[in-house]
Amino acid sequence: MKWLKKLLGCCISTPTATDTMKYLIVGLGNIGAEYENTRHNSGFMVVNQLAKEEAASWTIERHAYRTEIRHKGRTLILIKPTTYMNLSGKAVKYWMTAEKIALENVLVIVDDIALPIGTLRMKKQGSGGGHNGLGNIEEILNTNAYCRLRIGVGNNFSRGHQIDYVLGQFTAEEQVLLNPQIDRAIEIIKSFATVGPDRTMNLFN
């Protein structure tokens, strides 16, 4: 049996200590100048600000813009899917595999019309709530048990105009409420990578 164990050991990849210190931080949004600073791109806005603060440069790679930063011995892989919102799961799955990142080390940052502007809410799992990006991630990963940080964008739209609203830009008044929460979202990301989701939720939710 020793020869069989040895053979299997050569074929099965197990996470190393280095792999467990890696985290995938996914900002959801749509690529293109017409989508910049829109409510639906709140996830992009957060990871853009984090990369800017850390002087990290983005590169265009497979299915995503990618960069990485270091924080307290952890490596945070930041991605912005180039698949557009409705196919976000394709990028998440690819980079989880490419970087050998476990599901529990994935954090998705997403806009949420069910929360008031500037409100943040982190959850370890849950339904997509009608959000196409989250829905596709759940479909591709075959689970909804991944961490997500929801950025409130409000729901100040009339019936039938939800798409126009989320693809619209933040007003000046909304931006005043949003900016401090982008900073707070960055604190949550770093906390997630250092003390884990449970303690982070206790601290910030």
C-alpha positions in Angstrom: 0.0 0.0 0.0 3.0 2.3 0.5 3.6 2.5 -3.2 -0.1 3.5 -3.8 0.0 6.2 -1.2 3.2 7.5 -2.7 1.7 7.5 -6.2 -1.5 9.3 -4.9 0.6 11.8 -3.1 2.3 12.8 -6.3 -1.0 13.3 -8.1 -3.1 15.2 -5.4 -2.3 18.9 -4.8 -2.8 19.9 -1.2 -2.8 23.6 0.0 0.6 24.6 1.4 1.1 27.0 4.3 1.8 29.7 1.7 -1.5 29.0 -0.1 -3.5 29.4 3.1 -2.1 32.9 3.5 -3.5 34.0 0.1 -6.8 35.7 -0.3 -8.9 36.5 -3.4 -10.6 39.9 -3.2 -13.1 40.3 -6.0 -14.6 43.7 -6.8 -17.7 43.4 -9.0 -18.5 45.8 -11.8 -18.6 46.3 -15.5 -15.5 47.4 -17.6 -15.6 50.4 -19.8 -15.5 54.2 -19.3 -19.3 54.4 -19.5 -19.6 52.4 -16.3 -17.0 54.2 -14.2 -18.4 55.6 -10.9 -21.8 54.0 -11.4 -23.6 52.4 -8.5 -23.2 48.9 -10.1 -19.4 49.4 -10.0 -19.1 49.9 -6.3 -17.0 46.8 -6.0 -14.6 48.2 -8.6 -14.4 51.4 -6.6 -13.3 49.7 -3.4 -10.6 47.6 -4.9 -9.4 50.6 -7.0 -9.0 52.7 -3.9 -7.2 49.9 -2.0 -4.8 49.4 -4.9 -4.2 53.1 -5.1 -3.4 53.4 -1.4 -0.9 50.5 -1.7 0.6 51.9 -5.0 -0.3 48.6 -6.7 -0.6 48.6 -10.5 -3.3 46.7 -12.4 -2.5 44.4 -15.3 -4.9 42.9 -17.8 -4.9 39.1 -17.5 -7.2 36.3 -18.2 -10.8 37.2 -17.3 -9.8 40.1 -15.1 -7.7 43.0 -14.2 -5.3 41.8 -11.5 -3.0 43.2 -8.9 -1.8 42.1 -5.5 -0.8 43.6 -2.2 0.8 42.4 1.0 -0.8 43.0 4.4 0.6 41.5 7.7 2.2 38.5 6.0 -0.9 37.8 3.8 -1.0 38.1 0.0 -4.2 39.7 -1.2 -5.0 39.1 -4.9 -7.3 41.8 -6.1 -9.3 41.3 -9.3 -11.8 43.2 -11.4 -13.5 40.7 -13.7 -13.5 41.7 -17.4 -16.3 39.3 -18.1 -19.0 41.9 -17.3 -21.2 41.5 -14.3 -23.4 38.6 -15.5 -20.4 36.3 -16.0 -18.4 37.2 -12.9 -18.3 33.6 -11.7 -16.1 32.7 -14.6 -13.3 35.0 -13.4 -13.8 34.1 -9.8 -13.5 30.3 -10.5 -10.4 30.8 -12.8 -8.5 32.9 -10.3 -9.4 30.6 -7.3 -7.9 27.8 -9.3 -4.9 29.7 -10.7 -3.9 31.0 -7.3 -4.9 27.9 -5.4 -7.2 29.9 -3.1 -9.7 28.1 -0.9 -13.4 29.2 -1.0 -13.1 30.5 2.6 -10.4 32.9 1.5 -12.6 34.6 -1.1 -14.3 37.9 -0.5 -16.7 39.4 -3.1 -17.5 43.1 -2.9 -20.8 44.1 -4.5 -23.4 46.8 -4.7 -26.7 46.3 -2.9 -29.9 48.3 -3.6 -31.5 46.7 -0.4 -29.1 48.8 1.8 -29.1 52.6 2.2 -26.3 54.6 0.6 -23.1 54.1 2.6 -24.2 51.1 4.6 -21.9 48.1 4.7 -22.9 44.5 5.5 -20.7 41.5 5.4 -22.1 37.9 5.2 -20.5 34.5 5.0 -23.1 33.1 2.7 -26.6 33.8 1.3 -28.7 34.2 -1.8 -27.8 36.5 -4.6 -30.9 38.6 -3.8 -31.5 39.1 -7.5 -28.0 40.4 -8.2 -26.7 38.9 -11.5 -23.1 39.0 -10.4 -23.7 37.0 -7.2 -26.1 34.7 -9.0 -23.5 33.8 -11.6 -20.8 33.2 -9.0 -23.2 30.9 -7.1 -24.0 29.0 -10.3 -20.3 28.6 -11.4 -19.0 27.6 -7.9 -22.2 25.5 -7.2 -22.5 27.1 -3.7 -23.5 30.4 -2.1 -21.2 29.7 0.9 -18.7 32.4 0.1 -18.1 35.7 1.9 -19.5 38.9 0.4 -19.3 42.5 1.4 -22.4 44.4 0.3 -22.1 48.2 -0.4 -25.4 50.0 0.0 -26.4 52.1 -3.0 -30.0 52.8 -2.0 -33.2 52.3 -4.0 -34.3 55.7 -5.0 -35.8 54.7 -8.3 -39.4 54.3 -9.6 -40.8 51.0 -10.7 -39.3 49.6 -13.8 -36.2 51.8 -13.6 -33.9 49.7 -11.5 -31.4 49.1 -14.3 -31.2 52.8 -15.1 -30.6 53.5 -11.4 -27.8 51.0 -10.8 -26.1 51.9 -14.1 -26.3 55.6 -13.2 -23.6 57.6 -11.5 -23.7 58.5 -7.8 -24.9 62.1 -7.2 -22.6 64.5 -5.4 -24.7 64.1 -2.2 -24.5 60.3 -2.4 -20.7 60.4 -3.0 -20.3 62.3 0.3 -22.0 59.4 2.1 -20.1 56.8 0.1 -16.5 57.9 0.4 -16.1 57.2 4.1 -17.6 53.8 3.6 -15.1 53.0 0.8 -12.3 53.6 3.4 -14.2 51.4 5.9 -14.6 48.7 3.3 -10.8 48.6 2.9 -10.5 48.2 6.7 -13.0 45.2 6.4 -11.0 43.6 3.6 -7.8 43.8 5.7 -9.6 42.5 8.8 -11.0 39.6 6.8 -7.5 38.5 5.7 -6.0 38.8 9.2 -8.7 37.8 11.8 -11.2 36.0 9.6 -14.9 36.6 8.7 -16.5 35.9 12.1 -14.5 38.4 14.1 -14.7 40.9 11.2 -18.5 40.7 11.2 -18.6 41.3 14.9 -16.3 44.3 14.6 -17.9 46.0 11.6 -21.5 44.9 11.0 
